[in-house]
């Protein structure tokens, strides 16, 4: 066997073959020029690669931002909250990290079937004692027979409620109702769940929601979704509808067992719509075992009870 073929002789051979070869700038230019000439036929295709990658990245970002609270096909604001490390949160519930006072994240597109109204900018809302309520699309004008006593008043009209101070939120503000408008309770429903206020000459309903880190503030799900014993139909989108006694029994399971997982959360997959005996409707967003309205609430028992009730027929 020729000793020159052994590995230990590779270094001397390389030195001999490459003697006098210097990797200067001229060599670098020649190598680059040769590479360009070889790949010239494919150049146009490669030129599109950065653009394609950028487009894909943009689409991915839009897809991530498109997560939502059981909302309708609308722009919406994902509210900001600080969640303590270690809290158990459903992977399907969208929890948004703290970005500082007044921070907003806007998203476009949402699941269909939302009862919540949208606005040109922020969601249309009113506040009462710091609690936030979002306007519902229906009814367009609440009858006087459904109104209770006055529970607050709009002291200021603001275009960007998320930038308002805590004092302003507590005093009562809105980006849809004018300053001086009264806020009323709704008959047979806790004012921590639903209120009414005049908007452009009509009395509109507003349901309690999380907003800009403001959640239930120590209240239970039943405080912010007070529908026990009043449900005529209960519909979980994509699953089915319960009526009468079955609907109320399943709602009782939800109100008895829901556990708060996040002060502020939004859901993107389904909606839970409760039609009350009065004909009024309230709604929660649903994703995984998380129900989102005023806060993000975990309740696997509710979904088990719902499925069992559907199976019973």
C-alpha positions as CSV (number, residue, x, y, z in Angstrom):
1,X,0.0,0.0,0.0
2,X,1.3,3.5,-0.9
3,X,2.2,5.3,2.3
4,X,0.9,8.5,0.7
5,X,-2.6,7.2,1.1
6,X,-2.5,7.0,4.8
7,X,-4.2,9.8,6.9
8,X,-0.9,10.9,8.5
9,X,0.4,12.0,5.1
10,X,-2.6,14.2,4.3
11,X,-1.1,17.4,5.8
12,X,2.2,17.2,3.8
13,X,0.3,16.4,0.6
14,X,-2.0,19.4,1.1
15,X,1.0,21.7,1.8
16,X,2.6,20.6,-1.4
17,X,-0.5,20.9,-3.6
18,X,-1.6,24.2,-2.3
19,X,1.9,25.8,-2.1
20,X,1.8,29.4,-3.3
21,X,-2.0,29.6,-3.1
22,X,-3.0,32.7,-1.1
23,X,-6.6,33.5,0.0
24,X,-6.5,37.2,-0.7
25,X,-9.3,39.6,-1.8
26,X,-8.7,38.7,-5.5
27,X,-9.4,35.1,-4.8
28,X,-12.5,35.9,-2.8
29,X,-13.9,37.9,-5.7
30,X,-13.1,35.2,-8.2
31,X,-14.9,32.6,-6.1
32,X,-17.9,34.7,-5.6
33,X,-18.1,35.6,-9.3
34,X,-17.9,31.9,-10.3
35,X,-20.6,31.1,-7.8
36,X,-22.9,33.7,-9.3
37,X,-22.3,32.5,-12.8
38,X,-23.1,28.9,-11.8
39,X,-26.3,29.8,-10.1
40,X,-27.5,32.5,-12.5
41,X,-30.4,30.4,-13.9
42,X,-31.8,30.1,-10.4
43,X,-31.3,33.7,-9.4
44,X,-34.9,34.9,-10.0
45,X,-36.3,32.2,-7.8
46,X,-33.9,32.9,-5.0
47,X,-34.7,36.6,-5.2
48,X,-38.2,35.8,-4.1
49,X,-37.2,33.8,-1.1
50,X,-36.8,36.8,1.3
51,X,-40.1,38.2,0.2
52,X,-41.8,34.8,0.6
53,X,-40.3,34.4,4.1
54,X,-41.4,37.9,5.1
55,X,-44.9,37.2,3.8
56,X,-45.1,33.9,5.7
57,X,-43.9,35.7,8.9
58,X,-46.5,38.4,8.5
59,X,-49.2,35.8,8.0
60,X,-48.1,33.9,11.1
61,X,-48.1,37.1,13.1
62,X,-51.6,37.9,11.9
63,X,-52.7,34.4,12.8
64,X,-51.4,34.7,16.3
65,X,-53.0,38.1,16.9
66,X,-56.3,36.8,15.5
67,X,-57.0,34.9,18.8
68,X,-60.1,36.3,20.4
69,X,-62.8,36.3,23.1
70,X,-65.7,34.6,21.4
71,X,-66.1,37.8,19.6
72,X,-67.6,38.5,16.2
73,X,-66.0,39.4,12.9
74,X,-64.6,42.7,14.3
75,X,-61.5,44.5,15.5
76,X,-61.1,44.2,19.2
77,X,-58.7,45.1,21.9
78,X,-57.0,42.3,23.8
79,X,-56.8,43.6,27.3
80,X,-53.6,43.4,29.3
81,X,-53.1,41.7,32.7
82,X,-50.3,40.5,35.0
83,X,-50.6,36.8,35.8
84,X,-48.6,35.4,38.7
85,X,-46.2,32.7,37.8
86,X,-47.4,29.2,38.6
87,X,-51.1,29.8,38.1
88,X,-52.7,27.0,36.1
89,X,-54.1,28.3,32.9
90,X,-55.7,26.4,30.0
91,X,-53.4,26.4,27.0
92,X,-56.3,27.5,24.9
93,X,-57.1,30.5,27.0
94,X,-55.2,33.5,25.8
95,X,-53.5,35.3,28.7
96,X,-51.7,38.5,27.8
97,X,-48.6,39.5,29.8
98,X,-48.3,42.9,31.5
99,X,-47.0,45.6,29.1
100,X,-47.5,48.6,31.4
101,X,-50.3,51.1,32.0
102,X,-52.5,51.8,29.0
103,X,-51.0,49.1,26.8
104,X,-53.2,47.7,24.1
105,X,-53.0,44.9,21.6
106,X,-55.3,45.1,18.6
107,X,-56.5,42.1,16.7
108,X,-58.7,41.6,13.6
109,X,-61.1,38.8,13.0
110,X,-62.9,36.6,15.5
111,X,-65.2,33.7,15.8
112,X,-68.8,34.3,14.6
113,X,-71.8,34.5,16.9
114,X,-70.6,37.3,19.3
115,X,-73.3,39.3,21.1
116,X,-70.8,42.1,21.8
117,X,-70.7,45.3,19.9
118,X,-67.6,46.7,18.4
119,X,-66.5,50.3,17.7
120,X,-64.2,52.1,15.3
121,X,-61.5,52.2,18.0
122,X,-61.8,50.6,21.4
123,X,-64.8,48.4,22.3
124,X,-67.9,50.5,23.4
125,X,-68.1,50.4,27.1
126,X,-69.2,52.1,30.3
127,X,-67.7,51.9,33.8
128,X,-69.5,51.8,37.2
129,X,-67.4,52.0,40.3
130,X,-64.4,50.9,38.3
131,X,-66.1,47.8,36.9
132,X,-66.2,47.7,33.0
133,X,-69.2,46.7,30.9
134,X,-69.2,46.2,27.2
135,X,-72.2,47.1,25.0
136,X,-74.3,44.2,23.5
137,X,-75.7,44.3,20.0
138,X,-79.2,43.3,21.1
139,X,-81.7,44.6,22.1
140,X,-81.3,47.9,20.2
141,X,-83.6,49.7,22.8
142,X,-84.4,48.3,26.2
143,X,-88.0,48.8,27.4
144,X,-88.5,50.8,30.6
145,X,-90.1,47.8,32.2
146,X,-86.7,46.0,32.2
147,X,-84.9,48.9,33.9
148,X,-84.1,49.0,37.6
149,X,-82.7,51.8,39.8
150,X,-79.9,54.1,38.9
151,X,-76.5,52.6,39.9
152,X,-74.1,55.1,38.4
153,X,-73.5,58.0,36.1
154,X,-71.2,58.8,33.2
155,X,-69.0,61.7,34.4
156,X,-66.7,61.8,31.4
157,X,-66.8,60.9,27.7
158,X,-63.3,59.6,26.6
159,X,-62.1,58.2,23.3
160,X,-59.4,56.0,24.8
161,X,-60.7,54.4,28.1
162,X,-57.6,52.3,28.5
163,X,-55.6,55.5,29.1
164,X,-57.9,56.7,31.8
165,X,-56.8,56.9,35.4
166,X,-58.2,54.6,38.1
167,X,-60.0,57.6,39.6
168,X,-61.7,58.3,36.2
169,X,-62.7,54.7,35.9
170,X,-64.2,54.7,39.3
171,X,-66.0,58.0,38.7
172,X,-67.7,56.5,35.6
173,X,-66.7,57.0,32.0
174,X,-67.7,55.8,28.6
175,X,-66.5,56.0,25.0
176,X,-70.1,55.5,23.7
177,X,-72.5,57.2,26.2
178,X,-72.3,60.9,26.8
179,X,-71.2,62.6,30.0
180,X,-74.2,63.0,32.3
181,X,-76.0,59.8,31.1
182,X,-77.4,57.6,33.9
183,X,-76.5,54.0,34.3
184,X,-79.2,51.6,35.4
185,X,-79.6,48.2,36.8
186,X,-81.6,45.6,34.8
187,X,-84.6,43.9,36.4
188,X,-83.9,40.6,38.1
189,X,-80.1,40.7,37.2
190,X,-77.3,41.8,39.5
191,X,-75.8,45.1,38.5
192,X,-72.4,43.4,38.8
193,X,-73.4,41.4,35.7
194,X,-75.5,43.7,33.5
195,X,-76.3,47.4,33.3
196,X,-78.1,49.8,30.9
197,X,-77.3,53.3,29.6
198,X,-78.6,55.7,27.0
199,X,-76.6,55.7,23.7
200,X,-77.7,58.1,20.9
201,X,-81.3,58.3,22.3
202,X,-81.7,54.5,22.9
203,X,-81.2,52.5,26.1
204,X,-78.5,49.8,25.4
205,X,-77.4,46.9,27.5
206,X,-73.8,46.4,28.7
207,X,-72.4,43.1,30.1
208,X,-69.6,42.9,32.6
209,X,-66.2,42.1,31.1
210,X,-62.5,42.2,31.8
211,X,-60.6,45.2,30.5
212,X,-57.1,46.5,30.7
213,X,-56.2,44.3,33.6
214,X,-59.4,44.9,35.5
215,X,-61.1,41.6,36.3
216,X,-63.6,40.4,38.9
217,X,-61.8,42.0,41.8
218,X,-62.5,39.2,44.3
219,X,-66.0,38.5,43.0
220,X,-67.2,35.1,41.9
221,X,-68.3,34.0,38.4
222,X,-71.9,34.2,39.6
223,X,-71.4,37.8,40.6
224,X,-70.3,38.7,37.1
225,X,-72.6,36.2,35.3
226,X,-75.7,36.2,37.5
227,X,-78.1,33.9,35.6
228,X,-78.9,31.1,38.1
229,X,-82.4,29.8,37.6
230,X,-83.2,32.2,34.8
231,X,-81.9,30.3,31.8
232,X,-84.4,29.4,29.1
233,X,-81.8,28.0,26.6
234,X,-78.0,27.5,26.9
235,X,-76.1,27.1,23.7
236,X,-72.5,26.0,23.4
237,X,-71.4,26.8,19.8
238,X,-70.4,23.7,17.9
239,X,-71.7,21.4,20.6
240,X,-75.4,21.8,21.1
241,X,-78.3,23.5,23.0
242,X,-79.9,22.7,26.3
243,X,-83.3,24.1,27.4
244,X,-85.3,24.5,30.6
245,X,-84.4,22.6,33.6
246,X,-81.5,20.9,32.0
247,X,-80.0,24.3,31.0
248,X,-80.4,25.6,34.6
249,X,-78.9,22.5,36.2
250,X,-75.8,22.8,34.0
251,X,-75.5,26.5,34.7
252,X,-75.6,25.7,38.4
253,X,-72.7,23.3,37.9
254,X,-70.8,26.1,36.3
255,X,-71.5,28.7,38.9
256,X,-70.8,26.3,41.8
257,X,-67.5,25.0,40.4
258,X,-65.8,27.7,38.3
259,X,-62.3,28.6,39.5
260,X,-60.7,31.9,38.6
261,X,-57.4,31.3,36.6
262,X,-56.7,34.8,35.3
263,X,-58.1,38.3,36.0
264,X,-58.0,39.0,32.3
265,X,-58.3,36.5,29.5
266,X,-59.9,36.1,26.1
267,X,-61.1,33.0,24.3
268,X,-61.1,32.3,20.6
269,X,-62.9,29.0,19.8
270,X,-66.5,29.0,21.0
271,X,-69.1,31.0,22.7
272,X,-71.6,30.1,25.4
273,X,-74.9,31.9,25.0
274,X,-77.5,32.0,27.8
275,X,-80.9,33.2,26.7
276,X,-82.9,34.2,29.8
277,X,-86.6,33.8,30.6
278,X,-86.9,37.6,29.9
279,X,-85.5,37.1,26.4
280,X,-82.2,38.9,27.2
281,X,-79.0,37.2,26.2
282,X,-75.6,37.0,27.9
283,X,-72.5,35.4,26.6
284,X,-69.1,34.0,27.6
285,X,-66.2,33.1,25.4
286,X,-65.0,29.5,25.5
287,X,-61.7,27.9,24.8
288,X,-60.7,24.5,26.1
289,X,-62.0,24.3,29.7
290,X,-61.7,28.1,30.0
291,X,-64.7,30.4,30.1
292,X,-64.0,34.0,29.6
293,X,-66.1,37.0,30.5
294,X,-65.0,39.0,33.4
295,X,-61.9,36.9,34.1
296,X,-60.8,33.6,32.8
297,X,-62.6,30.7,34.7
298,X,-61.7,27.0,34.5
299,X,-64.6,24.5,35.0
300,X,-64.1,21.0,33.4
301,X,-67.2,19.9,35.4
302,X,-69.4,22.2,33.4
303,X,-68.4,20.7,30.1
304,X,-68.9,17.2,31.5
305,X,-72.3,18.1,32.7
306,X,-73.2,19.8,29.4
307,X,-72.2,16.7,27.4
308,X,-74.1,14.4,29.8
309,X,-77.2,16.5,29.5
310,X,-77.1,16.4,25.7
311,X,-76.7,12.6,25.8
312,X,-79.8,12.4,28.0
313,X,-81.7,14.4,25.4
